[in-house]
Amino acid sequence: MGARFAFTGGRQGWTRTLLTGVGVGLGVALLLISTALPSALAARTDRGDARSWLGSPTAEHPGQDTLLIARAAQSYRGKDIEGVLVEAEGPDAPVPPGLTQVPGPGELAVSPALKRLLDSPDGALLRERLDGRITQTVGDAGLTGPAELLFYSGRSGLRPAVEGFSRVERITAFAYERQTEKLGPVLVLLVVLTFVALLLPVAVFIAAAVRFGGERRDRRLAALRLVGADSRMVRRIAAGEALAGSLAGLVLGAGFFVLARSVVGGFDIQQRSVFPADLDPAPWLAALVAVAVPAAAVGVTLFALRGVVIEPLGVVRTAKPARRRLWWRLLVPLAGLGLLVPLTGRGDDGGEFNRWQVTAGVALLLVGITALLPWLLERLVGRMGGGPVSWQLAVRRLQVNTAGAARLVNGIAVAVAGAIALQMLFSGVEDDYTKDTGQDPGRAAVSILIGDDAQDDLDQLARQVAGYEGITGAVPLRSVQAAHTAPAEDGLIDVTIGSCAALREVALLDSCKDGDAFLATGSDDRARTYGGTAAPGDKLFAGNVRGYEKAVAPVPFTVPAELPRVASRPDPVGALRAGLLLTPSVAPADTGGYGSRQIFVMAEDTDGDGLERARTAAYKASPLSTAMTLAQTKRDAGYSTVRIGLFFGATAVLVLIGTSLLVSQVEQLRERRALLSSLVAFGTPRSTLSLSVLWQTALPVGVGMALAAVFGVGLGVVLMRMAAAPVRIDWGPVAALTGVGAGVVALVTALSLPPLLRMARPDGLRTE
């Protein structure tokens, strides 16, 4: 009978069911997306591993099934582009996943997202760099996500370097078995907290959605008592109606999930994206959602009816309600604290956190907001009176139905409190997962390490780069190893070659002119010099001093007679060099491709066209060049992954909050349609009614945000102590998050004004 009321109870019945279904469906959709995220992330990782050649079987000599391959990652306008150079040495060379064949010389295979970028006006400078002929588009099997920027460039003349390590490898298959790194206890704590803080508001919204139309339902149940139903029967009917609405919500939620999955491929957050097919919830998790949501709907409905006496002549709840008690409401957050406080001070050195204990403690603390908010709001509005008509209408409405107003704000308050606690914990442990790279972006914006296949003169390339608009300087440096005898394995000496301006980037020089030489003291760690040193007049060999290639002879040279000792200084990338520092005229001649060549590029703007042209020049000179953007700090990969996941989840929860609040607001206005029409019929201006709706929202939101700030900061302090992080409260983000929560509610209230004006008409008094 309850199900029939839900679907065949006239326009009001199915409208109420539809609103309940939409509210529950939005929550169900987010729950399904949450359960699908682990599989989506696993699929991204699997496809990335499938195309990796780290640990792949290799060959020493060319063969029918060998492929030369090297990484050529690029950067463009602040976006990372994954690049790979390939050269097939035989017809059976392994083909990268997502391709039908290995690109030949001059051919390019690009991802769909990179092709769109190249075809756009913004990709003009990138087209100059990747000037090959596009012959293939990388399929989904070779991409981690639809928004990934990836290219394979066919080459000729690639060769593994001879100095024991090389960026060019000769492989016979793609195969990489990832060794999963275990997250530390604090990162696990962050993951658990993220899931609880994001999913708990969803549960609160679902619990509020199943109570849509509660007052009308109770009046209808009173009519059933009049025709013979007993109190237990009407509760079963109410449970059946809630069950029907939740089942409708499951169907709508599945539809919302399918719709969201179909459009998710178009989203790109911090260059992270997923394929729609990857969002595939685990069957057991989907089944758990399908069972838990209807069960929760029935439980919430019966719990809401516990204090309502439904009699044949009406609902006793319409009388003055009893004052809410405080003691049991305080027990909920205190129980949460009781679970979390014993875990204080552990951090990464105190062993694993009990995940269930953390989950229960955080959930109880956040649920404590929903328990305290009605009591606090009741005490506040109970003391109010007087003021303009709009204020009096709002206050009186809140006095009559404090629980309904609290339900409207509960979800957003829980979400804001969780966000504040998350922000505090992330800020507190950020220093532990952020490392100083030693690089100095103030001295150079980009460091270009030229590949050993470059034919261009290093100084000429540096002059070309320095001539681009926006580039303020380009400093070239060469590095090579030297020894007293060749071949040699020990006693090697590092030799750095450059102009006086370039050498000043690596050492403190009082005076310098071409023809000078210096001996850099380096650091206390003498491992870089391999135990070797040089004296004035020494006869040395440079280049192929280890004898890797018989055809390339080491180059002899003589150390100048004057060799002052100078103190080293870290170069822009943070390396502290030791050994010989030589100006060009006293440096050894061409060393046959041995050694490294580097250009430090200074620029006015790190995102300007000049730097992009500099990267293009380096790529043209040598596709194996590495143009590294210098940054002072670097974040731990696991920490960054958790933070990006939080960003995804927070975005989805924010959309759910806004949409669900709008549905809830419209439902409350619909229930009060007759009352609003009566007020208009008696001459109440619509502007007064609009202001009363705004006040009815502003008061609960103000109380809810204040409570959320208190609980969020308190939970944040507890979590920071658990993570053994120094407790510091940055009030700026706390105020910002509170303001965002209030802003969402204000926006929803503004969007609900047009329905209010349509309902506030005298003809709304008509009824059957």
C-alpha positions in Angstrom: 0.0 0.0 0.0 2.9 2.4 0.8 4.4 1.7 -2.6 1.1 2.4 -4.3 0.8 5.7 -2.5 4.3 6.5 -3.8 3.5 5.8 -7.5 -0.3 6.1 -7.8 -1.2 8.7 -5.2 -1.9 11.5 -7.7 0.2 14.3 -8.8 1.4 15.1 -5.3 2.3 11.5 -4.7 4.4 11.0 -7.7 5.9 14.5 -7.5 7.1 13.7 -3.9 8.4 10.3 -5.1 10.3 12.0 -8.0 11.9 14.5 -5.7 12.9 11.8 -3.3 14.2 9.7 -6.2 16.3 12.6 -7.6 17.8 13.4 -4.2 18.6 9.7 -3.5 19.7 9.2 -7.1 22.3 11.9 -6.9 23.8 10.4 -3.8 23.7 6.9 -5.3 25.4 8.1 -8.4 28.3 9.6 -6.4 28.5 6.4 -4.3 28.8 4.4 -7.5 31.4 6.7 -8.9 33.4 6.4 -5.6 33.2 2.6 -5.8 34.4 2.8 -9.4 37.4 5.0 -8.7 39.8 2.2 -7.6 39.2 0.2 -10.8 39.6 3.4 -12.9 43.0 4.2 -11.2 44.1 0.5 -11.6 43.2 0.6 -15.3 45.3 3.8 -15.8 48.2 2.1 -14.0 47.9 -1.1 -16.0 47.9 0.7 -19.4 50.9 2.8 -18.3 52.7 -0.3 -17.3 51.8 -2.1 -20.6 53.7 0.5 -22.7 56.6 0.9 -20.3 59.9 -0.7 -21.3 61.5 -0.5 -17.8 62.7 -4.0 -17.2 61.8 -5.2 -20.7 64.0 -7.9 -22.3 66.9 -6.4 -24.2 69.4 -7.4 -26.8 73.0 -6.5 -27.3 72.9 -6.5 -31.1 70.3 -5.6 -33.8 67.9 -8.4 -34.8 64.6 -9.1 -36.5 62.7 -8.5 -33.3 64.6 -5.5 -31.8 63.4 -2.0 -31.3 65.5 1.1 -30.4 63.5 3.2 -28.0 64.1 6.3 -25.9 62.1 8.8 -23.9 61.8 12.3 -25.2 59.4 14.0 -22.7 58.5 17.6 -23.6 56.8 20.5 -21.8 54.6 23.1 -23.5 52.7 25.9 -21.9 52.9 24.3 -18.5 51.6 21.0 -19.7 53.7 17.8 -19.7 53.9 15.8 -23.0 55.1 12.2 -22.9 57.3 11.6 -25.9 58.9 8.4 -27.2 61.5 8.0 -30.0 61.4 4.6 -31.8 63.3 2.9 -34.6 62.4 -0.6 -35.7 65.5 -2.7 -36.5 63.6 -5.6 -38.0 60.1 -6.5 -39.3 59.2 -8.3 -36.0 60.1 -5.3 -33.7 57.6 -4.9 -30.9 54.8 -2.4 -31.5 53.8 -0.1 -28.7 50.3 -0.6 -27.3 47.7 1.5 -29.1 49.6 1.5 -32.4 49.2 -0.8 -35.5 52.9 -0.4 -36.5 56.1 1.2 -35.5 56.3 4.7 -36.9 58.9 5.1 -39.6 61.5 7.9 -39.9 59.7 11.2 -40.1 56.4 9.8 -39.0 54.4 10.7 -35.9 51.8 8.8 -33.9 50.0 11.1 -31.5 47.2 10.8 -28.9 43.8 12.4 -29.8 44.3 15.1 -27.2 47.7 16.0 -28.6 46.3 16.1 -32.1 43.7 18.5 -31.0 46.3 20.7 -29.4 48.5 20.6 -32.6 45.5 21.6 -34.7 44.5 24.4 -32.5 45.9 28.0 -32.8 47.5 27.6 -29.4 49.7 24.7 -30.7 51.5 26.8 -33.4 54.9 26.7 -31.6 54.5 23.0 -30.7 53.9 22.2 -34.4 57.3 23.7 -35.2 58.8 21.3 -32.7 56.9 18.1 -33.6 57.1 18.7 -37.4 56.8 15.0 -38.4 54.0 13.7 -40.6 51.1 12.3 -38.5 50.3 8.8 -39.7 48.6 7.2 -36.7 46.5 8.1 -33.7 47.3 6.3 -30.5 44.4 4.0 -29.4 42.9 3.8 -26.0 45.1 0.7 -25.1 48.2 2.9 -25.3 46.9 5.8 -23.2 46.4 6.3 -19.5 43.5 8.7 -20.1 41.7 10.4 -22.9 43.3 13.8 -22.2 46.9 12.4 -22.1 49.4 14.2 -24.4 51.6 11.5 -26.0 53.5 11.0 -29.2 55.7 8.4 -30.8 58.3 9.8 -33.2 59.9 7.5 -35.8 63.6 8.0 -36.1 66.7 6.7 -37.9 70.2 6.6 -36.6 69.4 6.0 -32.9 72.1 4.2 -31.1 72.7 3.1 -27.5 75.4 5.3 -26.0 78.7 3.7 -25.1 79.3 5.0 -21.5 77.6 2.2 -19.7 74.2 4.0 -19.5 72.0 5.3 -22.2 68.6 6.8 -22.9 68.4 4.7 -26.0 67.7 1.0 -25.3 67.3 -2.0 -27.6 64.3 -4.1 -26.5 62.5 -7.1 -27.8 59.2 -6.7 -26.0 57.2 -4.3 -23.9 57.0 -5.7 -20.4 57.0 -4.1 -17.0 55.9 -5.6 -13.7 55.3 -2.8 -11.3 56.5 -3.2 -7.7 53.7 -1.6 -5.8 55.0 0.8 -3.2 53.2 0.6 0.1 51.8 3.9 1.4 53.1 5.2 4.7 50.7 5.3 7.7 50.1 9.1 7.3 49.2 8.7 3.6 46.9 5.9 4.5 45.3 8.2 7.1 44.9 10.8 4.4 43.2 8.3 2.1 40.8 7.1 4.8 40.0 10.6 5.9 39.4 11.7 2.3 36.9 8.9 1.7 35.0 9.5 5.0 34.9 13.2 4.5 33.6 13.0 1.0 31.1 10.1 1.4 29.6 11.0 4.7 27.9 14.2 3.3 26.4 11.9 0.6 24.9 9.6 3.3 23.5 12.7 5.1 21.9 13.9 1.8 20.4 10.5 1.2 19.0 10.4 4.7 17.4 13.9 4.2 16.1 13.0 0.7 14.0 10.0 1.9 12.2 12.4 4.3 10.9 14.7 1.6 7.2 15.3 2.1 7.2 14.2 5.7 4.5 16.5 6.9 2.0 15.6 4.1 2.8 11.9 4.6 2.0 12.1 8.3 -1.4 13.8 7.6 -2.2 11.1 5.1 -1.3 8.4 7.6 -3.7 10.0 10.1 -6.5 9.6 7.5 -5.6 5.9 7.3 -5.9 5.6 11.0 -9.4 7.1 10.6 -10.4 4.2 8.3 -9.1 1.5 10.6 -5.3 1.2 10.3 -3.4 0.7 13.6 -0.2 2.5 14.5 2.1 -0.4 13.5 0.4 -0.7 10.2 0.8 3.0 9.3 4.5 2.7 10.1 4.8 -0.2 7.8 3.0 1.8 5.1 5.4 4.7 5.7 8.3 2.3 5.4 6.9 0.9 2.2 6.6 4.4 0.7 10.1 5.2 1.7 11.3 2.0 0.2 9.6 2.7 -3.1 11.1 6.2 -3.2 14.6 4.8 -2.5 14.2 2.1 -5.2 13.2 4.9 -7.6 16.4 6.7 -6.4 18.5 3.6 -7.2 17.1 3.5 -10.8 17.7 7.2 -11.2 21.1 7.0 -9.6 22.1 4.2 -12.0 20.9 6.5 -14.8 22.8 9.5 -13.4 25.9 7.3 -13.1 25.7 6.1 -16.7 25.3 9.8 -17.8 28.2 11.0 -15.7 30.4 8.1 -17.0 29.6 9.0 -20.6 30.8 12.6 -20.1 33.7 12.0 -17.7 36.1 11.5 -20.6 35.8 15.2 -21.4 37.1 16.3 -18.0 40.8 17.0 -17.5 41.9 18.0 -13.9 45.6 18.7 -13.6 46.3 16.6 -16.7 44.5 13.6 -15.1 41.6 12.0 -16.9 39.9 8.6 -17.1 38.2 6.7 -19.8 34.4 6.2 -19.3 34.8 2.4 -19.6 37.3 2.5 -16.6 34.6 3.7 -14.2 33.3 0.2 -13.6 32.2 -0.4 -10.0 33.2 -3.6 -8.3 30.0 -5.9 -8.4 30.1 -6.4 -4.6 30.4 -2.7 -3.9 27.5 -1.9 -6.3 25.4 -4.7 -4.6 26.3 -3.1 -1.2 25.0 0.3 -2.4 21.9 -1.4 -3.8 21.1 -3.0 -0.4 22.3 -0.3 1.9 20.4 2.6 0.4 16.9 1.1 0.7 17.7 -0.3 4.1 18.8 3.2 5.2 15.7 4.8 3.8 13.5 2.5 5.8 15.6 2.9 8.9 15.6 6.7 8.7 11.8 6.8 8.1 11.0 4.6 11.2 13.5 6.6 13.2 11.8 9.9 12.2 8.4 8.5 13.3 9.6 7.4 16.7 8.4 10.7 18.4 5.3 11.3 16.2 1.9 10.1 17.5 -0.4 9.6 14.5 -4.0 9.6 15.6 -7.3 9.3 13.6 -8.0 13.1 14.1 -4.5 14.4 13.3 -0.8 14.4 14.1 0.2 15.2 17.6 3.5 16.7 16.3 1.5 19.8 15.3 1.4 20.7 19.0 4.4 22.5 20.7 7.3 20.0 20.5 9.3 19.0 23.6 12.6 20.7 24.0 15.5 18.7 22.6 17.9 17.2 25.0 21.6 17.9 24.8 23.3 15.1 26.8 23.0 12.3 24.2 23.9 14.7 21.4 27.3 15.4 23.1 28.0 11.7 23.4 28.3 11.2 19.7 31.3 13.5 19.1 32.8 12.5 22.5 32.7 8.9 21.4 34.5 9.9 18.2 37.2 11.7 20.2 37.5 8.6 22.4 38.4 6.5 19.4 40.9 9.0 17.9 42.8 10.3 20.9 44.5 7.0 21.7 46.1 7.2 18.2 47.8 10.6 19.0 51.5 11.0 18.2 52.0 8.0 16.0 52.9 9.6 12.7 54.9 7.5 10.2 57.1 6.0 13.0 54.3 4.7 15.2 53.0 1.8 13.2 49.9 1.5 11.1 46.7 3.3 12.0 43.7 1.1 12.6 41.6 2.1 9.6 38.3 1.0 11.1 39.0 2.9 14.3 39.9 6.0 12.3 36.9 5.7 10.1 34.5 5.3 13.0 36.1 8.1 15.0 36.0 10.6 12.2 32.5 9.6 11.2 31.2 10.0 14.7 32.8 13.4 15.1 31.3 14.6 11.8 27.9 13.1 12.6 28.0 15.0 15.8 27.3 18.1 13.8 24.0 16.7 12.6 23.1 15.9 16.2 24.0 19.2 17.6 22.8 21.5 14.8 19.0 21.1 15.5 19.5 21.7 19.2 21.6 24.7 18.7 19.3 26.2 16.1 16.3 25.6 18.3 17.9 27.4 21.2 18.9 30.3 19.0 15.6 30.9 17.2 13.6 30.3 20.3 14.9 33.5 21.8 14.2 35.6 18.6 11.3 37.9 17.9 10.3 41.2 16.5 11.8 42.9 13.5 10.5 43.2 10.0 7.6 41.1 8.7 10.0 39.0 6.5 12.2 38.3 9.6 9.2 37.4 11.7 7.9 35.0 9.1 11.3 33.3 8.8 11.8 33.0 12.6 8.4 31.7 13.2 8.8 29.1 10.4 12.1 28.0 12.0 10.5 27.8 15.4 7.8 25.5 14.1 10.1 23.3 12.0 13.6 23.5 13.2 14.4 19.9 12.2 13.5 20.6 8.5 15.8 23.6 8.4 18.6 21.7 10.0 18.2 18.9 7.5 18.7 21.4 4.7 22.1 22.5 6.2 23.4 19.2 7.7 25.0 17.9 4.5 26.8 21.1 3.7 27.9 21.5 7.3 29.4 18.0 7.4 31.1 18.6 4.0 32.6 21.9 5.2 33.8 20.5 8.5 35.4 17.5 6.7 37.0 19.9 4.1 38.5 22.1 6.9 39.9 19.0 8.7 41.4 17.7 5.4 42.9 21.1 4.6 44.5 21.3 8.0 46.0 17.8 7.8 47.3 18.3 4.3 48.9 21.6 5.3 50.3 20.0 8.4 52.1 17.1 6.7 52.9 18.9 3.4 56.4 19.7 4.5 57.1 16.0 5.1 56.2 15.2 1.5 57.7 18.2 -0.1 61.4 18.0 -0.7 63.8 20.8 -1.6 65.3 20.0 -5.0 68.3 22.4 -4.5 67.4 24.0 -7.8 67.4 27.8 -8.1 64.7 29.0 -10.5 65.9 32.6 -9.9 69.2 31.9 -11.7 67.8 29.8 -14.6 64.3 28.9 -15.7 65.2 25.9 -17.7 68.2 23.5 -17.8 68.7 21.9 -21.3 70.8 18.8 -21.3 71.8 18.2 -24.9 71.7 14.6 -26.2 74.9 12.9 -27.4 73.4 12.7 -30.9 73.5 16.5 -31.4 75.6 17.8 -34.3 75.2 21.5 -33.6 77.9 23.5 -31.9 77.0 24.1 -28.3 78.0 27.7 -28.2 76.2 28.4 -31.5 73.0 26.8 -30.1 73.3 28.9 -26.9 73.6 32.1 -29.0 70.5 31.0 -31.0 68.5 30.4 -27.8 69.7 33.7 -26.2 68.4 35.6 -29.3 64.8 34.6 -28.7 62.4 37.3 -27.4 61.9 37.0 -23.6 65.2 35.1 -23.1 67.7 37.1 -20.9 70.6 34.7 -21.1 71.8 31.3 -22.1 74.9 29.8 -20.5 76.6 26.7 -22.1 78.7 24.3 -20.2 80.5 21.1 -21.2 81.5 18.3 -18.9 83.9 15.4 -19.6 86.0 13.0 -17.6 89.8 13.0 -17.7 92.6 10.7 -16.4 96.4 10.6 -16.3 96.4 7.3 -18.3 93.9 5.7 -20.7 92.1 3.4 -20.3 91.4 4.0 -16.6 88.8 3.1 -14.1 90.1 4.9 -11.1 91.6 8.3 -10.5 89.1 10.0 -12.9 88.8 13.8 -12.8 85.7 15.8 -13.7 86.4 18.6 -16.2 84.0 21.5 -16.7 84.5 23.7 -19.8 82.9 27.1 -20.4 83.4 30.8 -20.7 84.2 32.9 -17.7 80.5 33.8 -17.3 79.6 30.1 -17.5 82.2 29.0 -15.0 81.0 31.7 -12.5 77.8 29.7 -12.4 79.7 26.8 -10.8 82.5 28.5 -8.8 83.4 31.7 -7.0 85.9 33.4 -9.3 87.6 36.7 -8.4 89.0 37.2 -11.9 88.8 35.2 -15.1 89.8 35.5 -18.8 90.0 33.1 -21.6 93.1 30.9 -21.1 92.6 30.5 -17.4 92.1 27.3 -15.6 90.9 26.5 -12.0 90.8 23.6 -9.6 87.4 23.6 -7.9 87.4 22.3 -4.3 83.9 20.8 -4.6 82.3 19.4 -1.5 83.5 17.2 1.3 82.1 14.2 -0.7 85.1 13.4 -3.0 83.2 10.6 -4.7 82.5 12.8 -7.7 86.1 13.1 -8.5 86.6 9.3 -8.3 89.8 9.9 -6.2 91.6 11.8 -9.0 93.2 15.2 -8.9 95.4 17.3 -11.2 98.4 19.6 -10.8 99.7 22.4 -13.0 101.5 21.0 -16.1 100.0 17.5 -15.8 99.5 15.5 -19.1 95.9 14.3 -19.1 93.5 12.4 -21.5 89.8 13.4 -21.9 86.8 11.7 -23.5 86.9 7.9 -23.9 89.2 7.4 -21.0 87.4 4.2 -20.0 88.0 2.6 -23.4 84.4 1.9 -24.3 85.0 2.2 -28.0 88.3 1.1 -29.7 87.7 3.4 -32.6 87.4 6.6 -30.5 90.7 7.6 -29.0 90.9 9.8 -25.8 92.1 13.4 -26.4 95.4 14.4 -24.8 95.7 17.9 -23.3 98.0 19.7 -20.8 96.9 21.4 -17.6 97.9 25.1 -17.6 100.9 26.1 -15.5 98.7 28.3 -13.3 95.9 26.5 -11.6 94.5 28.4 -8.6 92.1 26.7 -6.3 88.6 28.1 -6.1 85.5 27.4 -4.0 82.7 25.6 -5.8 79.1 26.9 -5.8 76.0 25.0 -6.6 74.9 25.5 -10.2 71.3 26.4 -11.0 70.2 22.7 -10.8 71.9 22.4 -7.4 74.9 20.3 -8.5 78.2 21.1 -6.7 81.0 20.5 -9.1 84.6 19.6 -8.4 87.7 19.0 -10.5 89.1 21.1 -13.3 87.4 24.3 -14.6 88.7 25.2 -18.0 88.1 28.1 -20.4 87.7 27.1 -24.1 91.2 28.0 -25.3 92.9 25.6 -22.9 90.2 22.9 -23.0 90.7 19.6 -24.8 89.4 19.4 -28.4 86.5 17.4 -29.7 86.1 14.4 -27.4 84.1 12.2 -29.9 80.7 12.6 -28.3 81.8 11.7 -24.8 80.8 13.9 -21.9 77.7 16.0 -21.4 76.6 19.4 -22.7 74.2 21.7 -20.8 72.6 25.1 -21.3 71.1 27.1 -18.5 68.4 29.4 -19.9 67.3 32.6 -18.1 63.9 34.1 -19.1 61.6 36.9 -18.2 58.5 34.8 -18.2 58.5 31.0 -17.4 55.4 30.6 -19.7 56.6 32.9 -22.5 57.1 32.0 -26.2 60.9 32.5 -25.8 61.2 29.4 -23.6 59.0 27.4 -25.9 61.3 28.3 -28.8 64.3 27.4 -26.7 62.8 24.0 -26.0 62.1 23.6 -29.7 65.7 24.5 -30.6 67.0 21.9 -28.2 64.7 19.3 -29.6 65.7 20.1 -33.2 69.4 19.9 -32.2 68.9 16.6 -30.5 65.5 14.8 -29.9 67.2 13.2 -26.9 67.7 16.5 -25.2 66.1 17.1 -21.9 64.7 20.6 -21.2 64.0 20.5 -17.5 62.0 23.3 -15.9 63.6 24.2 -12.6 61.6 24.2 -9.4 62.6 24.8 -5.9 60.5 22.0 -4.4 59.1 18.6 -5.5 56.2 16.7 -3.9 56.0 13.1 -3.2 54.2 11.2 -5.9 51.9 9.3 -3.4 51.0 12.5 -1.7 50.2 14.2 -5.0 48.0 11.3 -6.1 46.0 11.5 -2.9 45.6 15.3 -3.2 44.5 15.0 -6.9 42.0 12.3 -5.8 40.7 14.7 -3.2 40.3 17.3 -5.8 38.2 15.0 -8.0 36.1 13.9 -5.1 35.5 17.4 -3.7 34.4 18.6 -7.1 31.8 15.8 -7.4 30.6 16.4 -3.8 30.3 20.1 -4.4 28.1 19.5 -7.5 26.0 17.0 -5.5 25.6 19.5 -2.6 24.3 22.2 -4.9 22.0 20.0 -6.8 20.6 18.2 -3.8 20.1 21.5 -1.9 18.1 22.9 -4.8 15.9 19.8 -4.9 15.4 20.0 -1.1 14.6 23.7 -1.3 12.0 23.2 -4.0 10.4 20.3 -2.1 10.1 22.5 1.1 8.5 25.3 -1.0 6.1 22.8 -2.6 4.9 21.6 0.8 4.2 25.2 1.9 2.5 26.2 -1.3 -0.9 26.6 0.3 0.5 28.7 3.1 2.4 30.9 0.7 -0.8 31.3 -1.4 -2.7 32.3 1.8 -0.2 35.0 2.6 -0.3 36.4 -0.9 -4.1 36.3 -0.8 -4.1 38.4 2.3 -1.9 41.0 0.7 1.7 40.0 1.7 4.1 41.4 -0.9 6.1 38.8 -2.8 9.3 40.7 -1.9 8.5 40.0 1.7 8.1 36.3 1.0 11.4 36.2 -0.9 13.2 37.9 1.9 11.7 35.5 4.4 13.0 32.5 2.4 16.4 34.1 2.4 16.3 34.6 6.2 15.1 31.1 6.6 18.2 29.9 4.8 20.7 32.4 6.2 20.0 31.6 9.8 20.5 27.8 9.7 23.5 28.3 7.3 25.1 30.7 9.7 24.7 28.4 12.6 25.7 25.4 10.5 28.9 27.0 9.2 29.9 28.2 12.7 29.4 24.6 14.0 31.3 23.2 11.0 34.2 25.6 11.6 34.4 24.5 15.3 34.2 20.8 14.5 36.5 21.1 11.5 39.2 22.8 13.4 38.8 20.5 16.3 39.0 17.4 14.1 42.0 18.9 12.2 43.9 19.4 15.4 43.3 15.8 16.5 44.4 14.5 13.1 47.5 16.6 13.1 48.4 15.2 16.5 47.8 11.7 15.2 50.1 12.4 12.3 52.7 13.8 14.7 52.6 17.1 12.7 53.0 20.5 14.4 49.6 22.0 15.1 49.0 25.3 13.3 45.8 26.7 12.2 45.6 28.8 9.1 42.4 30.8 9.5 42.4 32.0 5.9 41.5 28.6 4.3 39.1 27.9 7.2 37.2 31.2 6.4 37.4 30.5 2.7 35.9 27.0 3.0 33.2 28.2 5.3 32.5 31.0 2.8 32.3 28.5 -0.1 29.8 26.4 1.8 27.7 29.5 2.6 28.0 30.7 -1.0 26.7 27.4 -2.4 23.6 27.6 -0.2 23.1 31.3 -1.1 23.3 30.4 -4.8 20.8 27.6 -4.4 18.4 29.9 -2.5 18.7 32.4 -5.3 17.9 29.7 -7.9 14.8 28.7 -5.8 13.3 32.2 -6.0 11.6 31.7 -9.4 9.7 28.6 -8.2 8.7 30.5 -5.1 7.2 33.4 -7.1 5.3 30.9 -9.3 3.9 29.1 -6.2 3.0 32.3 -4.3 -0.2 33.0 -6.1 -3.8 33.1 -4.7 -4.9 30.3 -7.1 -2.6 28.0 -5.1 -5.4 27.8 -2.5 -7.5 25.6 -4.8 -7.6 22.0 -3.8 -9.6 18.8 -4.3 
